[in-house]
Amino acid sequence: MELTGKLETAFNEQVTLELEASVVYRQLAIAMDAKDLPGIAGWFRAQSDEEIVHAEKFIAHMSDRSAQAQIGDIAAPKVTANTVLEAFEASLAHEEKVSESIRGLYRLAHEVGDIDSVPLLHWFIDEQLEEEASVGEIIGRVKLIGEDGNGLLRLDAELGSRDGADQ
């Protein structure tokens, strides 16, 4: 089934949002590098790379369905993080925005009767639940640590051990 109309437009918007998320995560990585927290910065860089993979999943789905993806405007990220907590809170806020967008795509797919998009959207719903839970857990730990330097360095080392975080 060819992807057309409102759903094609919405998928294009999602591609742009996923790439925007990549830029947001890259900016957060820069902020953590500036704080001499290379592990946390690496974690954000890995997230940035993952968001590009997510955009590619949508692009491939569109291509498979005879639709050409079109990347929209991506503004400079309006995110600042003076602390580790602020960085992860910004991360969670953006993940929640992406999650709501995915849910909107799911509702739209059902509205227009596009069952071919449902498996892809199920995968993304599961992925977003995992992303929000993961970032929420990190926020909880950062709150427990507070400004304790040893705790932050331990978290930095732990998050830096994530696959892809050493880029």
MITORKOL-695378 format. One record per atom (N, C-alpha, C): residue in three letters; atom name; x, y, z. Coordinates in Angstrom, 3 decimals, decimal comma, always signed. Each point is the difference from the previous one (the first is absolute). Layout:
# MITORKOL-695378
> ALA  CA  X  Y  Z
...
END
This chain:
# MITORKOL-695378
> MET  N  +0,846  -1,183  +0,000
> MET  CA  -0,846  +1,183  +0,000
> MET  C  +0,886  +1,240  +0,000
> GLU  N  -0,277  +0,889  -0,918
> GLU  CA  +0,761  +1,242  -0,098
> GLU  C  -0,334  +0,922  +1,171
> LEU  N  +1,013  +0,670  +0,500
> LEU  CA  -0,178  +0,954  +1,096
> LEU  C  -0,274  +1,363  -0,603
> THR  N  -1,153  +0,567  +0,321
> THR  CA  -0,380  +1,290  -0,584
> THR  C  -0,737  +0,852  +1,028
> GLY  N  -0,316  +1,202  -0,407
> GLY  CA  -0,879  +0,879  +0,761
> GLY  C  +0,532  +0,422  +1,350
> LYS  N  -0,942  +0,076  +0,943
> LYS  CA  +0,319  +0,493  +1,349
> LYS  C  +1,067  -0,838  +0,686
> LEU  N  -0,032  -1,308  -0,225
> LEU  CA  +0,973  -0,856  +0,666
> LEU  C  +1,402  +0,218  -0,578
> GLU  N  +0,095  +0,181  -1,292
> GLU  CA  +1,306  +0,304  -0,602
> GLU  C  +0,553  +1,303  +0,565
> THR  N  -0,834  +1,006  +0,096
> THR  CA  +0,417  +1,280  +0,579
> THR  C  +0,459  -0,178  +1,440
> ALA  N  -0,757  -0,763  +0,758
> ALA  CA  +0,335  -0,226  +1,410
> ALA  C  +1,301  -0,795  +0,140
> PHE  N  +0,232  -0,960  -0,889
> PHE  CA  +1,258  -0,748  +0,041
> PHE  C  +1,178  +0,918  -0,317
> ASN  N  -0,173  +0,894  -0,946
> ASN  CA  +1,058  +0,969  -0,291
> ASN  C  +0,288  +0,868  +1,212
> GLU  N  -1,035  +0,413  +0,698
> GLU  CA  +0,190  +0,795  +1,214
> GLU  C  +0,745  -0,809  +1,057
> GLN  N  -0,277  -1,310  +0,059
> GLN  CA  +0,676  -0,851  +0,974
> GLN  C  +1,480  -0,166  -0,354
> VAL  N  +0,298  -0,142  -1,274
> VAL  CA  +1,400  -0,068  -0,426
> VAL  C  +0,735  +1,241  +0,488
> THR  N  -0,602  +1,153  -0,204
> THR  CA  +0,615  +1,248  +0,430
> THR  C  +0,151  +0,035  +1,518
> LEU  N  -1,014  -0,451  +0,725
> LEU  CA  +0,056  -0,002  +1,460
> LEU  C  +1,100  -0,928  +0,508
> GLU  N  +0,170  -1,152  -0,627
> GLU  CA  +1,059  -0,923  +0,406
> GLU  C  +1,380  +0,628  -0,235
> LEU  N  +0,160  +0,683  -1,109
> LEU  CA  +1,277  +0,663  -0,267
> LEU  C  +0,213  +1,188  +0,936
> GLU  N  -1,084  +0,679  +0,337
> GLU  CA  +0,087  +1,076  +0,994
> GLU  C  +0,446  -0,566  +1,348
> ALA  N  -0,531  -1,159  +0,367
> ALA  CA  +0,399  -0,646  +1,247
> ALA  C  +1,496  -0,309  -0,021
> SER  N  +0,507  -0,414  -1,150
> SER  CA  +1,431  -0,263  -0,122
> SER  C  +0,811  +1,260  +0,287
> VAL  N  -0,455  +1,117  -0,512
> VAL  CA  +0,701  +1,269  +0,220
> VAL  C  -0,085  +0,417  +1,469
> VAL  N  -1,159  -0,194  +0,613
> VAL  CA  -0,154  +0,313  +1,427
> VAL  C  +0,980  -0,824  +0,826
> TYR  N  +0,061  -1,300  -0,270
> TYR  CA  +0,920  -0,855  +0,742
> TYR  C  +1,454  +0,390  -0,250
> ARG  N  +0,319  +0,396  -1,212
> ARG  CA  +1,367  +0,421  -0,295
> ARG  C  +0,346  +1,251  +0,803
> GLN  N  -0,967  +0,922  +0,119
> GLN  CA  +0,229  +1,214  +0,783
> GLN  C  +0,197  -0,332  +1,479
> LEU  N  -0,776  -0,944  +0,499
> LEU  CA  +0,165  -0,420  +1,392
> LEU  C  +1,368  -0,660  +0,205
> ALA  N  +0,479  -0,727  -0,991
> ALA  CA  +1,336  -0,592  +0,074
> ALA  C  +1,058  +1,087  +0,098
> ILE  N  -0,165  +1,048  -0,781
> ILE  CA  +0,933  +1,123  +0,037
> ILE  C  +0,008  +0,628  +1,393
> ALA  N  -1,177  +0,163  +0,573
> ALA  CA  -0,104  +0,598  +1,340
> ALA  C  +0,702  -0,870  +1,045
> MET  N  -0,131  -1,313  -0,124
> MET  CA  +0,635  -0,879  +0,982
> MET  C  +1,510  -0,102  -0,233
> ASP  N  +0,423  +0,095  -1,252
> ASP  CA  +1,442  +0,070  -0,265
> ASP  C  +0,595  +1,238  +0,667
> ALA  N  -0,741  +1,094  -0,046
> ALA  CA  +0,472  +1,242  +0,617
> ALA  C  +0,117  -0,136  +1,517
> LYS  N  -0,723  -0,940  +0,578
> LYS  CA  +0,049  -0,250  +1,445
> LYS  C  +1,028  -1,086  +0,352
> ASP  N  +0,785  -0,404  -0,995
> ASP  CA  +1,013  -1,044  +0,201
> ASP  C  -0,608  -1,318  +0,466
> LEU  N  -1,136  -0,339  -0,605
> LEU  CA  -0,670  -1,267  +0,281
> LEU  C  -0,081  -0,797  -1,310
> PRO  N  +1,125  -0,581  -0,418
> PRO  CA  +0,039  -0,656  -1,311
> PRO  C  -0,913  -1,211  -0,126
> GLY  N  -0,255  -0,703  +1,083
> GLY  CA  -0,890  -1,154  -0,061
> GLY  C  -1,438  +0,406  -0,265
> ILE  N  -0,454  +1,012  +0,720
> ILE  CA  -1,365  +0,497  -0,206
> ILE  C  -0,114  +0,623  -1,387
> ALA  N  +1,032  +0,732  -0,402
> ALA  CA  +0,003  +0,571  -1,353
> ALA  C  -0,087  -1,105  -1,042
> GLY  N  +0,740  -1,080  +0,214
> GLY  CA  -0,045  -1,127  -0,930
> GLY  C  -1,366  -0,652  -0,042
> TRP  N  -0,652  -0,066  +1,169
> TRP  CA  -1,356  -0,561  +0,056
> TRP  C  -0,936  +0,837  -0,868
> PHE  N  +0,119  +1,325  +0,098
> PHE  CA  -0,844  +0,878  -0,819
> PHE  C  +0,356  -0,114  -1,485
> ARG  N  +1,280  -0,163  -0,330
> ARG  CA  +0,378  -0,187  -1,407
> ARG  C  -0,597  -1,306  -0,543
> ALA  N  +0,028  -1,055  +0,816
> ALA  CA  -0,592  -1,266  -0,426
> ALA  C  -1,507  +0,167  -0,224
> GLN  N  -0,651  +0,763  +0,869
> GLN  CA  -1,434  +0,276  -0,185
> GLN  C  -0,224  +0,769  -1,301
> SER  N  +0,877  +0,959  -0,255
> SER  CA  -0,104  +0,780  -1,234
> SER  C  +0,063  -0,917  -1,218
> ASP  N  +0,951  -0,912  +0,013
> ASP  CA  +0,137  -0,945  -1,109
> ASP  C  -1,229  -0,900  -0,118
> GLU  N  -0,552  -0,407  +1,129
> GLU  CA  -1,190  -0,858  -0,006
> GLU  C  -1,194  +0,713  -0,632
> GLU  N  -0,115  +1,298  +0,230
> GLU  CA  -1,108  +0,756  -0,585
> GLU  C  +0,109  +0,041  -1,525
> ILE  N  +1,207  +0,022  -0,513
> ILE  CA  +0,181  -0,050  -1,455
> ILE  C  -0,470  -1,346  -0,528
> VAL  N  +0,305  -1,063  +0,730
> VAL  CA  -0,478  -1,336  -0,389
> VAL  C  -1,533  -0,019  -0,014
> HIS  N  -0,610  +0,652  +0,981
> HIS  CA  -1,468  +0,065  +0,033
> HIS  C  -0,541  +0,730  -1,230
> ALA  N  +0,624  +1,107  -0,355
> ALA  CA  -0,435  +0,724  -1,201
> ALA  C  +0,129  -0,909  -1,221
> GLU  N  +1,088  -0,755  -0,066
> GLU  CA  +0,217  -0,902  -1,130
> GLU  C  -1,074  -1,080  -0,082
> LYS  N  -0,503  -0,459  +1,135
> LYS  CA  -1,079  -1,001  -0,003
> LYS  C  -1,255  +0,581  -0,669
> PHE  N  -0,313  +1,240  +0,339
> PHE  CA  -1,156  +0,638  -0,641
> PHE  C  +0,248  +0,229  -1,486
> ILE  N  +1,203  +0,437  -0,333
> ILE  CA  +0,333  +0,247  -1,407
> ILE  C  -0,108  -1,296  -0,798
> ALA  N  +0,517  -1,094  +0,534
> ALA  CA  -0,071  -1,287  -0,699
> ALA  C  -1,447  -0,447  -0,175
> HIS  N  -0,813  +0,178  +1,044
> HIS  CA  -1,418  -0,369  -0,088
> HIS  C  -0,682  +0,805  -1,104
> MET  N  +0,298  +1,272  -0,049
> MET  CA  -0,608  +0,847  -1,032
> MET  C  +0,458  -0,434  -1,384
> SER  N  +1,281  -0,252  -0,139
> SER  CA  +0,547  -0,417  -1,292
> SER  C  -0,614  -1,319  -0,456
> ASP  N  -0,156  -0,932  +0,933
> ASP  CA  -0,611  -1,287  -0,325
> ASP  C  -1,432  +0,152  -0,471
> ARG  N  -0,599  +1,139  +0,343
> ARG  CA  -1,406  +0,211  -0,341
> ARG  C  -0,167  +1,099  -1,045
> SER  N  +1,018  +0,179  -0,829
> SER  CA  -0,020  +0,934  -1,126
> SER  C  -0,208  +1,456  +0,397
> ALA  N  +0,459  +0,348  +1,171
> ALA  CA  -0,054  +1,395  +0,450
> ALA  C  +1,433  +0,478  +0,195
> GLN  N  +0,237  +1,235  -0,350
> GLN  CA  +1,333  +0,549  +0,168
> GLN  C  +0,026  +0,873  +1,244
> ALA  N  +0,858  -0,363  +0,925
> ALA  CA  +0,120  +0,779  +1,230
> ALA  C  +0,554  +1,383  -0,322
> GLN  N  -0,448  +0,957  +0,754
> GLN  CA  +0,467  +1,377  -0,156
> GLN  C  +0,315  +0,542  +1,385
> ILE  N  +1,250  +0,347  +0,219
> ILE  CA  +0,407  +0,562  +1,288
> ILE  C  -0,429  +1,459  +0,041
> GLY  N  -0,673  +0,359  +1,088
> GLY  CA  -0,436  +1,380  +0,179
> GLY  C  +1,083  +0,824  +0,680
> ASP  N  -0,356  +1,215  +0,335
> ASP  CA  +0,938  +0,907  +0,661
> ASP  C  +0,333  -0,494  +1,397
> ILE  N  +1,267  +0,055  +0,317
> ILE  CA  +0,467  -0,344  +1,343
> ILE  C  +0,716  +1,226  +0,547
> ALA  N  -0,620  +0,618  +0,981
> ALA  CA  +0,577  +1,193  +0,607
> ALA  C  +1,107  -0,389  +0,966
> ALA  N  +0,841  +0,951  +0,320
> ALA  CA  +1,023  -0,241  +1,013
> ALA  C  -0,700  -0,416  +1,286
> PRO  N  +0,574  -0,967  +0,715
> PRO  CA  -0,670  -0,479  +1,211
> PRO  C  -0,106  +1,086  +1,059
> LYS  N  -1,176  +0,115  +0,553
> LYS  CA  -0,240  +0,973  +1,066
> LYS  C  +0,065  -0,735  +1,332
> VAL  N  +1,143  -0,575  +0,265
> VAL  CA  +0,180  -0,770  +1,218
> VAL  C  +1,309  +0,435  +0,652
> THR  N  -0,090  +0,232  +1,288
> THR  CA  +1,195  +0,317  +0,766
> THR  C  +0,045  -0,935  +1,199
> ALA  N  +1,205  -0,297  +0,421
> ALA  CA  +0,161  -0,889  +1,151
> ALA  C  +1,221  +0,460  +0,782
> ASN  N  -0,262  +0,651  +1,104
> ASN  CA  +1,091  +0,432  +0,861
> ASN  C  +0,389  -1,071  +1,009
> THR  N  -0,851  -1,008  +0,149
> THR  CA  +0,278  -1,102  +0,923
> THR  C  -0,356  -1,312  -0,683
> VAL  N  +0,471  -1,070  +0,583
> VAL  CA  -0,335  -1,330  -0,507
> VAL  C  -1,504  -0,222  +0,090
> LEU  N  -0,598  +0,429  +1,100
> LEU  CA  -1,448  -0,161  +0,156
> LEU  C  -0,749  +0,745  -1,096
> GLU  N  +0,386  +1,231  -0,279
> GLU  CA  -0,658  +0,765  -1,068
> GLU  C  +0,144  -0,699  -1,350
> ALA  N  +1,150  -0,598  -0,245
> ALA  CA  +0,213  -0,697  -1,270
> ALA  C  -0,967  -1,175  -0,149
> PHE  N  -0,129  -0,787  +1,054
> PHE  CA  -0,887  -1,157  -0,102
> PHE  C  -1,471  +0,402  +0,052
> GLU  N  -0,326  +1,063  +0,694
> GLU  CA  -1,382  +0,492  -0,032
> GLU  C  -0,352  +0,502  -1,401
> ALA  N  +0,946  +0,657  -0,669
> ALA  CA  -0,231  +0,431  -1,385
> ALA  C  -0,169  -1,212  -0,909
> SER  N  +0,799  -1,022  +0,262
> SER  CA  -0,096  -1,238  -0,767
> SER  C  -1,385  -0,625  +0,160
> LEU  N  -0,463  -0,090  +1,231
> LEU  CA  -1,311  -0,601  +0,257
> LEU  C  -1,108  +0,817  -0,656
> ALA  N  +0,083  +1,310  +0,084
> ALA  CA  -1,022  +0,852  -0,622
> ALA  C  -0,060  -0,252  -1,504
> HIS  N  +1,161  -0,150  -0,621
> HIS  CA  -0,009  -0,238  -1,443
> HIS  C  -0,517  -1,401  -0,319
> GLU  N  +0,367  -0,987  +0,810
> GLU  CA  -0,518  -1,357  -0,215
> GLU  C  -1,524  -0,023  +0,132
> GLU  N  -0,526  +0,739  +0,963
> GLU  CA  -1,460  +0,066  +0,167
> GLU  C  -0,660  +0,633  -1,217
> LYS  N  +0,640  +1,003  -0,565
> LYS  CA  -0,515  +0,635  -1,225
> LYS  C  -0,024  -1,006  -1,151
> VAL  N  +1,074  -0,757  -0,148
> VAL  CA  +0,073  -1,009  -1,053
> VAL  C  -1,042  -1,094  +0,243
> SER  N  -0,142  -0,419  +1,248
> SER  CA  -0,990  -1,037  +0,326
> SER  C  -1,406  +0,436  -0,385
> GLU  N  -0,348  +1,220  +0,332
> GLU  CA  -1,338  +0,487  -0,344
> GLU  C  -0,185  +0,050  -1,513
> SER  N  +1,045  +0,369  -0,714
> SER  CA  -0,080  +0,029  -1,458
> SER  C  -0,219  -1,406  -0,560
> ILE  N  +0,686  -0,985  +0,554
> ILE  CA  -0,182  -1,397  -0,443
> ILE  C  -1,433  -0,450  +0,280
> ARG  N  -0,504  +0,328  +1,180
> ARG  CA  -1,395  -0,361  +0,309
> ARG  C  -0,962  +0,666  -0,984
> GLY  N  +0,303  +1,233  -0,380
> GLY  CA  -0,828  +0,683  -0,994
> GLY  C  +0,040  -0,711  -1,342
> LEU  N  +1,169  -0,484  -0,399
> LEU  CA  +0,113  -0,765  -1,242
> LEU  C  -0,820  -1,284  +0,082
> TYR  N  +0,061  -0,649  +1,141
> TYR  CA  -0,755  -1,235  +0,196
> TYR  C  -1,504  +0,271  -0,140
> ARG  N  -0,462  +1,054  +0,668
> ARG  CA  -1,429  +0,347  -0,100
> ARG  C  -0,379  +0,340  -1,443
> LEU  N  +0,870  +0,747  -0,692
> LEU  CA  -0,280  +0,378  -1,384
> LEU  C  -0,010  -1,228  -0,914
> ALA  N  +0,927  -0,913  +0,207
> ALA  CA  +0,031  -1,217  -0,819
> ALA  C  -1,309  -0,765  +0,141
> HIS  N  -0,513  -0,080  +1,216
> HIS  CA  -1,280  -0,681  +0,212
> HIS  C  -1,144  +0,795  -0,624
> GLU  N  +0,056  +1,302  +0,123
> GLU  CA  -1,058  +0,861  -0,560
> GLU  C  -0,115  -0,170  -1,509
> VAL  N  +1,146  -0,082  -0,690
> VAL  CA  -0,035  -0,111  -1,457
> VAL  C  +0,030  -1,455  -0,475
> GLY  N  +0,015  -0,937  +0,945
> GLY  CA  -0,042  -1,418  -0,357
> GLY  C  +1,305  -0,530  -0,580
> ASP  N  +1,121  +0,567  +0,399
> ASP  CA  +1,294  -0,420  -0,520
> ASP  C  +0,625  -1,038  +0,934
> ILE  N  -0,401  -1,258  -0,203
> ILE  CA  +0,511  -1,058  +0,874
> ILE  C  +1,463  -0,331  -0,283
> ASP  N  +0,512  +0,404  -1,163
> ASP  CA  +1,390  -0,290  -0,344
> ASP  C  +0,994  +0,778  +0,860
> SER  N  -0,424  +1,105  +0,574
> SER  CA  +0,880  +0,797  +0,854
> SER  C  -0,012  -0,463  +1,450
> VAL  N  -0,990  -0,786  +0,373
> VAL  CA  -0,179  -0,371  +1,404
> VAL  C  +1,199  -0,762  +0,577
> PRO  N  +0,581  -1,002  -0,694
> PRO  CA  +1,157  -0,693  +0,597
> PRO  C  +1,170  +0,948  +0,298
> LEU  N  +0,293  +0,894  -0,917
> LEU  CA  +1,064  +0,979  +0,219
> LEU  C  -0,320  +0,873  +1,210
> LEU  N  -1,219  +0,452  +0,093
> LEU  CA  -0,389  +0,881  +1,096
> LEU  C  -0,023  -0,739  +1,329
> HIS  N  -0,348  -1,274  -0,007
> HIS  CA  +0,088  -0,805  +1,234
> HIS  C  +1,444  -0,052  +0,488
> TRP  N  +0,928  -0,214  -0,941
> TRP  CA  +1,414  -0,051  +0,368
> TRP  C  +0,405  +1,319  +0,661
> PHE  N  -0,437  +1,102  -0,580
> PHE  CA  +0,359  +1,303  +0,548
> PHE  C  -0,675  +0,277  +1,344
> ILE  N  -1,208  -0,461  +0,174
> ILE  CA  -0,664  +0,174  +1,299
> ILE  C  +0,800  -0,724  +1,081
> ASP  N  +0,399  -1,232  -0,282
> ASP  CA  +0,825  -0,747  +0,955
> ASP  C  +1,329  +0,709  +0,246
> GLU  N  +0,612  +0,473  -1,053
> GLU  CA  +1,287  +0,695  +0,111
> GLU  C  -0,127  +1,255  +0,859
> GLN  N  -1,062  +0,758  -0,193
> GLN  CA  -0,175  +1,237  +0,762
> GLN  C  -0,269  -0,283  +1,471
> LEU  N  -0,755  -1,055  +0,286
> LEU  CA  -0,201  -0,385  +1,396
> LEU  C  +1,336  -0,300  +0,663
> GLU  N  +0,841  -0,734  -0,711
> GLU  CA  +1,329  -0,347  +0,509
> GLU  C  +0,862  +1,257  +0,174
> GLU  N  -0,028  +0,901  -0,978
> GLU  CA  +0,807  +1,223  +0,075
> GLU  C  -0,406  +0,853  +1,200
> GLU  N  -1,293  +0,212  +0,157
> GLU  CA  -0,472  +0,823  +1,120
> GLU  C  +0,347  -0,648  +1,339
> ALA  N  -0,159  -1,309  +0,098
> ALA  CA  +0,321  -0,692  +1,250
> ALA  C  +1,488  +0,109  +0,310
> SER  N  +0,832  -0,168  -1,002
> SER  CA  +1,444  +0,067  +0,182
> SER  C  +0,435  +1,388  +0,472
> VAL  N  -0,479  +1,021  -0,675
> VAL  CA  +0,368  +1,371  +0,387
> VAL  C  -0,597  +0,331  +1,368
> GLY  N  -1,215  -0,447  +0,265
> GLY  CA  -0,608  +0,231  +1,311
> GLY  C  +0,806  -0,623  +1,123
> GLU  N  +0,528  -1,199  -0,247
> GLU  CA  +0,838  -0,663  +1,003
> GLU  C  +1,284  +0,797  +0,230
> ILE  N  +0,603  +0,487  -1,067
> ILE  CA  +1,222  +0,797  +0,147
> ILE  C  -0,297  +1,268  +0,783
> ILE  N  -1,123  +0,646  -0,280
> ILE  CA  -0,384  +1,211  +0,742
> ILE  C  -0,127  -0,319  +1,486
> GLY  N  -0,642  -1,111  +0,320
> GLY  CA  -0,139  -0,402  +1,400
> GLY  C  +1,352  -0,170  +0,671
> ARG  N  +0,926  -0,612  -0,711
> ARG  CA  +1,330  -0,206  +0,555
> ARG  C  +0,753  +1,321  +0,154
> VAL  N  -0,144  +0,890  -0,983
> VAL  CA  +0,668  +1,306  +0,090
> VAL  C  -0,547  +0,783  +1,195
> LYS  N  -1,289  -0,104  +0,238
> LYS  CA  -0,585  +0,681  +1,157
> LYS  C  +0,544  -0,575  +1,306
> LEU  N  +0,198  -1,307  +0,040
> LEU  CA  +0,586  -0,613  +1,195
> LEU  C  +1,444  +0,470  +0,219
> ILE  N  +0,729  +0,116  -1,076
> ILE  CA  +1,402  +0,410  +0,066
> ILE  C  +0,127  +1,467  +0,394
> GLY  N  -0,892  +0,826  -0,541
> GLY  CA  +0,093  +1,430  +0,246
> GLY  C  +1,284  +0,552  -0,597
> GLU  N  +0,688  +0,794  +0,756
> GLU  CA  +1,247  +0,610  -0,479
> GLU  C  +1,242  -0,764  +0,467
> ASP  N  -0,192  -1,221  +0,474
> ASP  CA  +1,123  -0,802  +0,466
> ASP  C  +0,917  -0,341  -1,170
> GLY  N  +1,222  +0,524  +0,049
> GLY  CA  +0,945  -0,222  -1,090
> GLY  C  +0,317  -1,455  -0,235
> ASN  N  +0,201  -0,761  +1,065
> ASN  CA  +0,311  -1,427  -0,168
> ASN  C  -1,154  -0,737  -0,664
> GLY  N  -1,225  +0,339  +0,393
> GLY  CA  -1,166  -0,642  -0,603
> GLY  C  -0,135  +0,342  -1,475
> LEU  N  +0,242  +1,263  -0,329
> LEU  CA  -0,082  +0,412  -1,402
> LEU  C  +1,074  -0,680  -0,839
> LEU  N  +1,202  -0,110  +0,557
> LEU  CA  +1,070  -0,672  -0,740
> LEU  C  -0,304  -1,479  -0,191
> ARG  N  -0,614  -0,621  +0,992
> ARG  CA  -0,378  -1,411  -0,135
> ARG  C  -1,083  -0,168  -1,071
> LEU  N  -0,995  +0,888  +0,016
> LEU  CA  -1,039  -0,037  -1,028
> LEU  C  +0,598  +0,265  -1,376
> ASP  N  +0,938  +0,942  -0,070
> ASP  CA  +0,681  +0,307  -1,256
> ASP  C  +0,684  -1,245  -0,552
> ALA  N  +0,703  -0,717  +0,866
> ALA  CA  +0,687  -1,217  -0,436
> ALA  C  -0,994  -1,064  -0,451
> GLU  N  -1,076  -0,140  +0,756
> GLU  CA  -1,006  -1,018  -0,342
> GLU  C  -0,663  +0,307  -1,340
> LEU  N  -0,446  +1,236  -0,190
> LEU  CA  -0,670  +0,357  -1,249
> LEU  C  +0,959  -0,021  -1,165
> GLY  N  +1,257  +0,259  +0,267
> GLY  CA  +1,011  -0,058  -1,059
> GLY  C  +0,287  -1,403  -0,487
> SER  N  -0,408  -1,002  +0,772
> SER  CA  +0,235  -1,390  -0,400
> SER  C  -1,074  -0,521  -0,961
> ARG  N  -1,002  +0,821  -0,269
> ARG  CA  -1,065  -0,390  -0,940
> ARG  C  +0,593  -0,217  -1,394
> ASP  N  -0,489  -1,008  -0,710
> ASP  CA  +0,442  -0,218  -1,378
> ASP  C  -0,205  +1,262  -0,807
> GLY  N  +1,034  +0,408  -0,695
> GLY  CA  -0,093  +1,188  -0,845
> GLY  C  +0,279  +1,289  +0,735
> ALA  N  +0,144  -0,036  +1,333
> ALA  CA  +0,197  +1,228  +0,772
> ALA  C  +1,435  +0,483  -0,043
> ASP  N  +0,908  -0,815  -0,509
> ASP  CA  +1,406  +0,404  -0,009
> ASP  C  +0,413  +0,650  -1,316
> GLN  N  -0,947  +0,419  -0,773
> GLN  CA  +0,296  +0,606  -1,300
> GLN  C  +0,670  +1,346  +0,150
END
